[in-house]
Amino acid sequence: MRWMRAAGRALLVAAVVLAGYAGFGVRADAGVASDGRGPLTLVTAGDLTGYLSPLLEDWNDGHPDERVTLVELPDSADETRAQMISELRSGRGRFDVLNIDVAWTSEFAAAGWISPLERDRFPLDTFLQPVVDTATFDGRLYAVPYVTNAGLLYYRKDILDREGEEPPRTWAELARQARTIAPKYGLDGYAGQFLPYEGLTVNVTEAVHSAGGSILRDDGARVTVDSEAARAGLRFLADGVRDGWISRDALGYKEEESRQAFQDGRLLFLRNWPYVYADASADGSKIAGRFGAVPLPGRDGPGTSVLGGSNLAVGSNSRHQASAADLISYLTSERVQRQVLTEGSLPPVRAALYEDPELIRAHPYLPTLRQSVLSAVPRPKSPRYDQVSLAVQAVAQDVMALRQTPEQAVARLARELRAISRKG
């Protein structure tokens, strides 16, 4: 999981555990017995670019009595989540601030592992507004967005220019170009992240929403997947495999495998996160200067991306929640958010940075990413998100392996999600 390098190079895995302390951004009902100040531990997935330690050194220089210790867990999202949950369940309060995947906020909040926060404590109106929704559960703020992410469609600009074609805006255009143009140049047509893991959940959720549907509503209480839109989304993916413009190889791709295929010049189109732009432009890339990025296409026009990234939360058992809230304010300040982009290659949550001419010159994809984030949606919210995601993956795998029709798959998924929603 390389999200620390690009806000979603898989999915961001870190949570900020802030417990409740009135007047410092944490609710008074969280029950902290101290003044809420003191040394902190920030837990996150591995920082592969090394940008985070200097930021924390700056904090430590200015806060000698509230120094932060960084704990880096494995790069794997599943392993990071498991280790975080194990520690949170222990009640020891070792983690003060957690950097968590946006999809975990609901689960962690429902379990009581992170504390609700006062909205007025943080300048949420200066953030890209869709990212704020990822930090809420049951109508309350439980975390603060730290980095965001949205899927983009990468395409071989040199080839489309040679063919006199514009990048696709609809599924029909994508399918036609992938089916008819790619073979002329010895390329596969289209790939996403289709191995059964969290990336497949993201790709399926994007397909369903890009057709006008949804999977869950009301923080997981209502199952909405049994719809023509959901069937259309799964049909789009199944047709790609059946008609050959999604190769069988792509059914084994995660983020990095799909990036490598595109960067090696084996793909015409790729759905992936913004980090691909820098890698594909770097020295040694076979397609440097020969590709572009646009918003994802949809059934009848521009599609809908799923929001990636991570949120910062305060652990319910933290003894230094006032300091934890201040650290979150520091990490989400505009100055630090600029460094998150320039030093960590992670998409920031501050809206103004996406319109900064200097940053746009250095990161040309920012306007496209902003457009994608503003129209993006969170993954399905549920206190049992891990079970929801596994159900989506299993159904999608059978559809894309052509073992089950979209109609059968949607009916099955609706049954399984209703069973999950009735638990607990």
N, C-alpha and C positions, 0 to 999 in steps of 0.2 A: 504494500500500500504506500504509494509515493505521493500522497496528497500534500505532504508538508512541502513538497516542491511546487505543487501547482493546484492547490485547493481542490483536489479531487482526483488526483492521479489514481486514485481509486477513490475512496471516500474518506473524508476527514474523520479521524478518530480521536477526539479528545474532548473532555468535558470539564467545565469550570464548576467546582463545587462550592457554592456560596450559601452559607446557612443564614438564618434570619436574625438580623440585628437592626432595630429601628433607627432611622436617621442616616444609615449608611448604605441604603439601597437594598437591604435584606429585611424582609418583613419581621415585625416584632414577635409574631406568633411562632417563630422558629425556635425560640427557647435557648438562648446562649447565655452561659453563666458568667462570662468574663466581660471586659470592656470591648472585646472583639478585635483587639489589635495585637500584633506579634508576628513572628516569622511565619512564612507560608511555604507550602509545597504545591507546585503546579505539575499536574500529570498530563501527559500527552502521548500521542504516537510518536515514533521516531522522527526527529528533525533531520531529514536527509541533506538539507542544504546548509545547516549550521547557522541560519539567520537568527534563531530565537535566543541563543545564549547571549549575544551582544545586547539585545533588547533588555534582557533581564539584568545584565550587568549595569546598564544605565539606571534601571529601577533601584538596584541594590546600592549604587553609589549615593542615591538621593534618599534612601530609606534604610539606614543602617540597623534600625531596630525591627524592620519588617522585611528582612532579606528573603528572597525567594530561592528555594531549591527546586531544580528541574528534575523530574522523573520521566524518563523516556521509556515507553513500553514498546513491544514489537511493532513492526510495520504492518503486520496483518491486522485488518480490522476486527476479525473474529477474536483473535488472541487478545488484542487491546481491550475490547469490550469485556471479555471474560475476566481478565485480570482486574479491571476497574470494578466490575460487579462483585467479585470476590472480596475485594477490600471494602467496598461500601457496605456490603452485608455484614461485615465483621463489627461495624459500629465503632471502630477505633478512631476515626476522624483523622487518619493520616493525610488524606488528600483535601486540601483547602479549595483549590481551583482545578476544575477539570475541563479539558479541551475535548469536547465530544462531537461525534458525527451528528449532523443535524437530525438524522432519523432516530436518534436515541433519546432525544429530549422528552418525548411523550412517555416512553418506557421508564426513564429514570425519575421523571416527575411523579408518575402514577405510583411508583414504588416507594416514594418518599426519600429517595437518595439525594436529591438536590432540593434546594429551598426556593420558594417563590421570591421574586424580586419586585421592588417598587419601580414602576415604569418611569416615574419622574426622575429617578436617579441617573438615568442614562439618556443621551440625546438621540433617541430612536428616530426622531423626525429627520435627522441628517443621514440616515442609512437608506440604502435601496429598500423600498418598503416590502417587497415580497420576502426578503430574508428575515424580517422581523417575525413573520408568521411561523417560521421554523422554530422559533424560541418560545412559543406559547403552547400551553396545554390547558384545556378546560377553561379557556377564557383568561388565563393568568400568565404572566411572564415568569418563566423559570430559568432563563439563560439570556445571554447577550450575544448576538451574532459577532463572529470574529473574522472568518473568511467565508466567501461564498463561492459558488461554482454553477455553471450551467453548461449543458451539452451544446456543441457546435457541429455543423456539417463541414468537414474539410473536403476539398475537391481539387483535382488536378486542373489548375487554371490553364496551363499550357495546352492541355489536350482539348478542353472545352473551347478555348479560343481558336484552335486549329479547326475545330468542327463548326465554328460559328454559333456556338450555343452559350446561353447564360446558365448559371448554376440553378438547380431546380428549386422551385418554391412549393411544389405539391408532390405527393407520393407518386402520382401518375408520371410526372416529369422525371422524377428520380428513377423510377422503374424503367422507363423507356431508355434513358441515357445509359443506365447501368447495364441494360440488356443488349443494347445495340452498339454503343460506342466502346465500352470496355473491351470486348473481344477483339476489336480491330487493332488494339494496341497490346494485346496479350495480357490484359489485366483482369483481375476479379472486379465485380461491379461495386459491391457495397458491403461494409462490415460495421458491426457495433461490438458490444460486449455480450456475447451470447452463451458463454459457458454458464452453467447453473451456479451462480453466486450472486452477491448483491448487485453487481453490474447488470445482470439480466433483469432483476427487478426494476432497475432504473429504466432500461430500454423498453420494457413492457409498459411501465407506467407512462412513459413519454408517448408511446404509440396510442394507448387508450385515451389520454388527454388530447392528443393531436387530432383525434377523431371526434372530440367533443364529449368524451365520457369521463368517468372517474371510477375508482376502486372502492374507497371508503369515504364516509362523511361523518361529521359530528364526532371528531376525535376517535374514530373507530367504532362508534356505536351503531352506525347504519351502513349496511353493505349495499353498494350501488353498482357493482360490476356487471350485473346481469342486464346488459343493454346492447343495442345494436352497435353503438360506438365501440364498446369493448370487443365485440366480435370483429368489427372492421379493423381495429388495431392489430389483433392477433392474425387476422387474415392477411394483412399487409406483410407481416413477417413470414408467415407460412408460404405465401405466394412467392416471395423472394427466393426461398429455398427450392420450392418446387420448380420454378422457372429458371433457376440457375444463376440469377444475378446476386444472390447471397450464396457464397460457396460453402460447401460442407466444412471446409477448414475453419470458417468463421464461427462455427458452433463450438469451437474450443478456445475462442479468444476472450481474454480479459483486456484491461486497459493497455498493458504493455505489449502484448502480442499483436493487438490490432494496430497500435501506434507503429510498431516495427514494420508491419506489413505495408502500411501507407508510406512510411519514411523510406523503405527500400524500393519503392516504386512498383508495388504489386497490387495497388488498389486505386480505383478511380474515385470512390467516395468513402469517407469514414465518419462515423459518429464518435466523438470523444470529447474530453475536457480541454480547457484552454491551454494546459501545460504543453500539449502537442505542438502548439505554434512555435515555441522557442526551440524545442528539440528538432523539429523538422526544418527549421531555418539555420541550424548550427552547421559549423564546418563538418564535412563528412557525410551530411545528409544528401541522398541522391536526388531529392526533390527541392532543395533549398532554392528559393526564388521562383518556384514553379507551381505553387499551390495557393489557395485562398481559403477563407472560412466565412460561412454565412449562417444565419439561424436555421434550425432544423425545419425541414418541410413538413407539411401536414396533409390531411386528406383533401382539403379544399383550398389550402393556402398555407401561410406560415404556420408551423407547428408549435408545440409546447414542450419546453425542456423541463426536466426535473431539477430542482435545486440541490446542489451538493454543498460541500463546505462543512464548517464546524462552528459550534457555539461554545461559549465559556459559561460555566455554571459554578455555583458554590455548593460544596458538600454540606449536607444537613448536619453532620457531626463535627464540622470545622469549629474550632475554638476561637478563630481569628477572622470572623466574617466581615468586620468593618474593613480590615486591611485587604481582604479578598476582593471586596467590592471596589476598593480603590485600584487594585491591580487590574481588574477588568476594565475600569475606566481608562487606565493608562494604555492598555493593549488595544483598545478600540478608539483611542484618540486619533485625530486626523494625521498628526505627525508620525505616529507609530504605524498607522495603517499604510501610509506612503512607503515606509520601510518594508512592511510586510510584502508589498508588491515588488519594490525595486530590489530587495535583498533576498526575499524568499520565493519570488515568482508566484505568489498566491493572490488570487483576486480579492481585493479589499471589499468591505461592506459600506464604506463611506461614499455616498453618491457623487460628491464633488470631484473625486479623483478620476472618475470616468470621463470628465470633460476637461481635464487638465492637458493643454497642448503639449507640454513637455513629456508627460507620461504617455500620451498617445503616440508621439514620435518613436518612443522607445518600445512601446507595446501596441502595435497597430490594430490588434484585435479588440481593444477595449470598447470602441463604440458598438461593435457587433455583440460583444459579451454583455454590455449594458442592456441592449435590446432584448437579448435572450433572457437575462435575469428578470427584467421587468415583466415578461410574459410567462415566467416559469411558475411551477407549482411545487409544493413539498411532496415528498413521498407519503404514502398513506400514513396517517397518524393513528397510532394504536398503542395502548399499554402493553400489548403483546406483539410488538412490531416484528420481532425475530420470527415468530410463527407465521405472521402474515407474509413476510418476505419469502420464507421457505415454500409456502403454498403457491405463491406467484411463480417462483422459479420452477417448481415441479411441473406445473401446468404448462408454462411456456416451453419448457424443454420438450414435452410430449408433442406440442403443436409444431414446433420448428423441426422436430425429427419426423414429422408427418405421421405420427402414431395416433393422433387424435385431431378431429376437426375443430375449428374455432368455436363452433356452436356447442359441441360436447365439452370443450375445455372451459368455456365461460360458465356453463351450468355447473360443472364440477367445482370450479373455483368459488362460485357463489355459495355452494353448499359448505365448502370447507371454511370459508371466511365467516359464515354465520355460526358455525360450530365454534370457531375461535372466539368470536365476539361474545358467545354465551358463557365462556369459561370465567371463573372468578367473579 
